[in-house]
Amino acid sequence: MNNLDPHCQAILEEYRQAKESCDEAAVKVRTMLEKVFKRSGLIVAAIESRVKTESSLAGKLELKGSKYASLADITDIVGVRVITFYTDDVDKVASAVEKLFKVDWENSVDKRKLHEIDSFGYMSLHYICSMDGFPYRFEIQMRTVLQHAWANMNHDTGYKSGVEIPIEYRRSLSRLSGLLELADEQFSIIRADLADYRRRVQALVASGNLSEVPLDGDSFRSYLNMRPFDALNRRIASMNQAEIQETPLMQYMEVFRALQCKTLGDVDKLIKEYSEGAFQLACYQIGLTDLDIISSSLGPQDICIAYIVHSGAGKPGLKLLLDTLNGAADSNAMMAEILLEQTSNLPFMNQ
């Protein structure tokens, strides 16, 4: 700092006076972004904010202080960085920033468009912004997780050493940069393809073409939205005028897979064929009780039990069901014995 001329010293003194308001602005900008992302459902990896330290500013002024008339000419005193998971989310973040703040387009830069094919620099979008109530401009950087990782690695291996990197290492870094860029693109493509797949699955489920829909997490979730077990659960509940307590049913996807169901059509067929057996089992279990609340999982559980015992899978099949639903435990073998006894004389077993 002793090397600074009076003009730069004046800028540094202005910084000291403005430091507290800069700290407040950094927090405010980050908070505003967090709120708008939450409202829009946009999930980002991280939002970072910082105010340039006095020593960092002094170093900058020592190098090129003559180009700044005042602190207001330095656009990165306050800096915010938004790190996204996907490349296309960078543009979504940019759109939010444009709505929240005034963007200085002349001084903003899209490094994605400047990226040379043989370079090993990182790509990111830099906006210089301003907002009401804060007299200084600030910088918002937007980039992906992989771009952020590359920037940090490149800074560590190249910039920090202060030594020019030999060409063979530059080529290696360039290849690595290309791999990271390809990975970024592929992650976005895969996400888009999965979103398209989910839409197609939802359309097939809604149309009733269940035999064409493979059984997986997305398809089973869409199928559950059709509430396929409601009719059976209401029938069971009517025995005691019981209330039905909703519980998550996604765990039954693995159960149906274990029962060799490959498509939603297989699941739907199994439900239709064994709902009567499940109702008979439920009558045996709770028909003579005063139970006034049943779980929404009772219907699918008893359907699976009815199928297992009717198909001859017996105690091993019942234990596998209980292990899948409740976790492996020795008590499941005892419960399987009880269920086998309960179902042995029910009418559906003779059909």
VOGU-3710 file (C-alpha; in Angstrom, 3 decimals, decimal comma):
1> mnnldphcqa> 0,000/0,000/0,000  3,035/2,265/0,465  3,513/2,151/-3,317  0,107/3,732/-4,017  -0,021/7,293/-5,264  -2,354/9,841/-3,620  -5,111/9,174/-6,167  -5,152/5,446/-5,411  -4,906/6,144/-1,701  -8,069/8,246/-2,028
11> ileeyrqake> -9,883/5,372/-3,729  -8,702/3,035/-0,998  -9,985/5,418/1,666  -13,338/5,578/-0,143  -13,416/1,783/0,000  -12,846/1,827/3,749  -15,776/4,194/4,187  -18,006/2,050/1,943  -16,956/-1,381/3,285  -19,933/-1,836/5,609
21> scdeaavkvr> -22,500/-0,962/2,944  -20,690/-3,282/0,508  -20,957/-6,144/3,013  -24,675/-5,452/3,368  -25,130/-5,304/-0,403  -23,388/-8,663/-0,904  -25,763/-10,304/1,566  -28,781/-8,553/0,032  -27,959/-9,640/-3,524  -27,405/-13,245/-2,435
31> tmlekvfkrs> -30,653/-13,269/-0,436  -32,654/-11,811/-3,329  -31,329/-14,508/-5,649  -32,054/-17,273/-3,132  -35,655/-16,099/-2,798  -36,345/-15,863/-6,529  -34,782/-19,293/-7,157  -36,918/-20,814/-4,416  -40,098/-19,263/-5,828  -39,327/-20,502/-9,325
41> glivaaiesr> -38,232/-23,981/-8,209  -34,764/-23,523/-9,694  -32,217/-25,607/-7,787  -28,609/-24,433/-7,938  -25,461/-25,958/-6,489  -24,361/-22,855/-4,587  -24,623/-19,080/-4,275  -21,463/-17,397/-3,043  -20,855/-13,740/-2,231  -17,851/-11,743/-1,185
51> vktesslagk> -16,522/-8,217/-0,859  -13,021/-7,607/-2,203  -10,516/-7,363/0,638  -8,505/-4,199/1,200  -5,236/-5,934/0,301  -6,747/-7,301/-2,926  -8,027/-3,870/-3,886  -4,672/-2,288/-3,069  -2,944/-4,799/-5,341  -5,361/-3,991/-8,141
61> lelkgskyas> -4,828/-0,245/-7,701  -1,080/-0,709/-7,688  -1,254/-2,409/-11,072  -3,814/-0,231/-12,855  -5,124/2,401/-10,481  -4,784/5,179/-13,067  -7,694/3,823/-15,106  -10,158/4,343/-12,230  -11,475/7,810/-11,447  -13,154/6,622/-8,242
71> laditdivgv> -14,316/3,486/-6,465  -17,483/3,507/-8,583  -15,388/2,610/-11,641  -14,322/-0,692/-10,091  -17,125/-3,129/-10,920  -16,110/-6,123/-8,803  -15,844/-4,650/-5,317  -18,918/-6,760/-4,538  -19,036/-10,139/-6,247  -21,663/-12,871/-6,283
81> rvitfytddv> -21,253/-16,265/-7,932  -24,103/-18,613/-8,808  -23,048/-22,201/-9,539  -25,572/-24,350/-11,392  -25,761/-28,083/-12,025  -26,610/-27,771/-15,730  -25,487/-25,521/-18,573  -29,022/-24,530/-19,554  -29,682/-23,396/-15,983  -27,065/-20,671/-16,426
91> dkvasavekl> -29,445/-18,903/-18,819  -32,310/-19,331/-16,347  -30,204/-17,714/-13,640  -29,292/-14,916/-16,062  -32,967/-14,290/-16,765  -33,645/-13,972/-13,035  -30,719/-11,582/-12,605  -32,005/-9,407/-15,457  -35,390/-9,123/-13,747  -33,930/-8,294/-10,324
101> fkvdwensvd> -31,165/-5,870/-11,230  -30,142/-3,357/-13,878  -27,493/-4,944/-16,109  -24,626/-2,895/-17,520  -24,492/-4,653/-20,879  -21,491/-2,718/-22,123  -19,284/-4,071/-19,349  -20,865/-7,519/-19,003  -19,291/-10,445/-20,841  -20,401/-13,907/-21,906
111> krklheidsf> -17,184/-15,916/-21,832  -19,046/-18,881/-23,271  -19,096/-17,068/-26,604  -15,423/-16,116/-26,374  -14,255/-19,647/-25,668  -11,656/-20,701/-28,235  -11,525/-24,291/-29,427  -7,902/-24,744/-28,368  -8,019/-22,770/-25,156  -8,076/-24,122/-21,650
121> gymslhyics> -9,805/-21,183/-20,050  -13,174/-21,620/-18,396  -16,544/-20,526/-19,678  -18,916/-18,453/-17,593  -21,358/-15,570/-17,838  -20,427/-12,318/-16,076  -22,999/-9,583/-15,508  -22,147/-6,162/-14,140  -25,224/-4,997/-12,244  -26,607/-2,203/-10,118
131> mdgfpyrfei> -29,564/-1,858/-7,780  -31,481/0,881/-6,041  -30,005/2,045/-2,753  -26,432/0,953/-3,484  -24,110/3,446/-5,234  -21,668/0,924/-6,691  -21,937/-1,640/-9,448  -21,322/-5,272/-8,614  -20,491/-8,441/-10,515  -22,560/-11,622/-10,744
141> qmrtvlqhaw> -20,796/-14,659/-12,212  -22,849/-17,612/-13,426  -21,358/-20,984/-14,328  -21,810/-24,720/-13,876  -20,269/-26,975/-11,247  -17,849/-28,406/-13,795  -16,920/-24,959/-15,102  -16,323/-23,890/-11,503  -14,139/-26,936/-10,864  -12,166/-26,201/-14,025
151> anmnhdtgyk> -11,689/-22,544/-13,087  -10,288/-23,550/-9,696  -7,993/-26,216/-11,147  -6,799/-23,923/-13,910  -6,149/-21,145/-11,413  -4,159/-23,499/-9,200  -2,081/-25,136/-11,955  -1,603/-22,130/-14,193  -2,181/-18,707/-12,791  -0,988/-19,144/-9,204
161> sgveipieyr> 2,388/-20,602/-10,114  3,430/-17,462/-12,000  5,364/-19,685/-14,443  4,391/-20,263/-18,065  3,068/-23,793/-18,486  5,041/-26,003/-20,936  3,135/-26,793/-24,132  2,753/-30,523/-23,383  0,935/-29,700/-20,137  -1,145/-27,049/-21,882
171> rslsrlsgll> -2,288/-29,699/-24,363  -3,261/-32,005/-21,489  -5,198/-29,209/-19,834  -6,881/-28,411/-23,141  -8,008/-32,032/-23,539  -9,315/-32,035/-19,979  -11,194/-28,800/-20,674  -12,822/-30,457/-23,689  -13,854/-33,477/-21,632  -15,449/-31,263/-18,986
181> eladeqfsii> -17,269/-29,258/-21,643  -18,570/-32,479/-23,213  -19,679/-33,745/-19,807  -21,545/-30,482/-19,163  -23,358/-30,788/-22,487  -24,212/-34,456/-21,939  -25,640/-33,849/-18,465  -28,019/-31,267/-19,931  -28,956/-33,557/-22,823  -29,647/-36,460/-20,454
191> radladyrrr> -31,799/-34,247/-18,243  -33,801/-33,061/-21,262  -34,226/-36,645/-22,502  -35,398/-37,795/-19,064  -37,914/-34,949/-18,902  -39,209/-35,998/-22,332  -39,393/-39,618/-21,170  -41,410/-38,621/-18,103  -43,861/-36,684/-20,253  -44,296/-39,680/-22,571
201> vqalvasgnl> -44,784/-42,013/-19,607  -47,378/-39,716/-18,075  -49,231/-39,568/-21,392  -49,212/-43,362/-21,739  -50,401/-43,845/-18,164  -53,175/-41,285/-18,644  -54,252/-43,002/-21,867  -54,464/-46,392/-20,151  -51,804/-48,051/-22,351  -50,161/-49,553/-19,289
211> sevpldgdsf> -48,743/-52,615/-21,014  -46,452/-50,316/-23,001  -44,981/-48,631/-19,914  -41,910/-50,219/-18,269  -42,085/-50,408/-14,489  -39,655/-47,860/-13,060  -39,628/-45,042/-10,540  -41,111/-42,418/-12,858  -43,810/-44,654/-14,301  -44,843/-46,102/-10,941
221> rsylnmrpfd> -45,094/-42,607/-9,451  -47,399/-41,591/-12,314  -49,402/-44,782/-11,812  -49,840/-44,040/-8,101  -51,329/-40,683/-9,078  -54,198/-42,714/-10,573  -54,773/-44,104/-7,041  -55,084/-47,761/-8,124  -55,520/-49,067/-4,560  -58,255/-46,667/-3,455
231> alnrriasmn> -61,203/-48,880/-4,345  -59,823/-51,814/-2,367  -58,841/-49,644/0,611  -62,298/-48,041/0,731  -63,894/-51,478/0,631  -61,705/-52,671/3,502  -62,316/-49,494/5,514  -66,095/-49,820/5,087  -66,107/-52,945/7,263  -65,447/-50,840/10,367
241> qaeiqetplm> -66,293/-47,408/8,954  -62,587/-46,769/9,389  -60,561/-43,763/8,322  -57,814/-44,307/5,735  -54,450/-42,838/6,708  -52,320/-41,978/3,662  -48,798/-43,422/3,644  -46,103/-43,445/0,910  -46,403/-46,375/-1,481  -43,318/-45,982/-3,694
251> qymevfralq> -41,603/-48,864/-1,864  -44,073/-51,222/-3,533  -42,330/-50,667/-6,859  -39,516/-52,951/-5,692  -42,072/-55,439/-4,374  -43,841/-55,638/-7,724  -40,506/-55,991/-9,471  -39,690/-58,906/-7,158  -43,025/-60,414/-8,184  -41,787/-60,379/-11,808
261> cktlgdvdkl> -43,833/-57,390/-12,938  -42,082/-55,794/-15,904  -44,650/-53,190/-16,924  -47,431/-51,180/-15,342  -49,767/-53,468/-17,226  -48,419/-56,404/-15,201  -48,997/-54,462/-11,972  -52,500/-53,466/-13,010  -53,374/-57,052/-13,942  -52,072/-58,357/-10,605
271> ikeysegafq> -54,166/-55,781/-8,717  -57,330/-56,705/-10,587  -56,796/-60,461/-10,174  -55,912/-60,439/-6,476  -57,970/-57,586/-4,990  -60,706/-60,052/-4,000  -58,194/-62,299/-2,243  -56,721/-59,236/-0,528  -60,189/-58,226/0,678  -60,824/-61,717/2,068
281> lacyqigltd> -57,498/-61,561/3,930  -58,316/-58,107/5,314  -61,709/-59,398/6,525  -59,918/-62,165/8,380  -57,391/-59,750/9,873  -59,605/-56,864/11,000  -63,235/-57,848/10,364  -63,921/-58,669/14,006  -61,899/-55,808/15,477  -62,921/-52,254/16,318
291> ldiissslgp> -60,037/-50,794/14,323  -61,089/-47,343/13,124  -57,961/-46,314/11,187  -56,246/-48,291/8,431  -53,137/-47,478/6,462  -53,406/-46,916/2,706  -50,631/-49,524/2,403  -52,971/-52,278/3,650  -54,532/-52,797/0,226  -51,313/-53,216/-1,785
301> qdiciayivh> -49,728/-55,299/0,978  -52,607/-57,770/1,087  -52,707/-57,924/-2,733  -49,069/-58,974/-2,721  -49,668/-61,498/0,060  -52,628/-62,990/-1,827  -50,575/-63,310/-5,007  -47,591/-64,882/-3,227  -49,549/-67,567/-1,386  -51,835/-68,317/-4,369
311> sgagkpglkl> -48,827/-68,732/-6,691  -47,231/-71,218/-4,296  -44,236/-69,063/-3,272  -45,175/-69,796/0,352  -43,111/-68,784/3,357  -39,941/-67,751/1,410  -41,991/-65,462/-0,810  -43,793/-63,911/2,161  -40,519/-63,385/4,025  -39,034/-61,694/0,959
321> lldtlngaad> -42,057/-59,381/0,832  -41,709/-58,477/4,510  -37,950/-58,018/4,201  -38,483/-55,651/1,253  -41,154/-53,616/3,025  -39,807/-53,587/6,570  -36,147/-54,439/6,304  -34,570/-57,828/6,908  -35,358/-59,220/10,368  -35,717/-62,638/12,002
331> snammaeill> -39,248/-61,738/13,068  -40,293/-61,634/9,405  -40,003/-65,415/9,198  -42,415/-65,788/12,110  -44,838/-63,277/10,551  -44,626/-65,166/7,250  -45,742/-68,345/9,076  -48,721/-66,476/10,555  -49,751/-65,043/7,167  -49,472/-68,463/5,561
341> eqtsnlpfmn> -51,810/-69,868/8,199  -54,260/-66,948/7,873  -54,605/-67,399/4,114  -54,649/-71,186/3,940  -58,436/-71,603/4,212  -59,604/-68,413/2,516  -61,931/-68,912/-0,490  -59,589/-67,351/-3,081  -57,014/-70,102/-2,415  -59,362/-72,661/-3,990
351> q> -59,989/-70,663/-7,151
//
